[in-house]
Amino acid sequence: MASELLKAAGLRCTHRREVILQVLAQAGTPMTADEIHALAVKKDKMGLSTTYRVLAQLTECGLLLKNDGGDGRFYYQLNSPQSHKHTLHCTVCGDVVPIDGCPLGELEKRLCEETGYVITGHSLAFTGVCPRCRKKGAPCAPHHHDHPHGHKE
């Protein structure tokens, strides 16, 4: 699978690129660069900087999606309908929960029709405090509907 994806993206098929794609395919959930690296080094010796470089290459060519988890970390996942997942991130412990389905399909379709864009991908991550951290007394930010662009829902 990895070699076909790399060829289709116009990239040379290297062992390290294949390993990173395999790690993400097997994980089935978005992962940080550190998490990917920890699993990848079991299959191929590489430094963390190499992992970051390969992740950047795979993201740039569209094979991976890179999402800001809202917890100071970025999460990577395969960019395919089968592996496309949205997530909920705990900002205290870092727990990541995949969300079934994609709530953005209709919006994406409408945006294509209205703007003429061909949308090649999107990302969505929710952040919050998980029940386990709330039980431990972790502070929860007040819930509000203010958008960063100044308008309200």
Buried (B, 14 or more C-beta within 10 A) or exposed (E): EBEEBBEEBEBEEBEBBBBBBBBBBEBEBBBBBEBBBBBBBEBEEBEBEBBBEBBEBBBEBEBBBBBEBBBEBBBBBBBBEEBBBBBBBBBBBBBBEEEEEBEBEEEBEEBEEEEEEEEEEBBEBEBBBBEEBBEEEBEEEEEEEEEEEEEEE
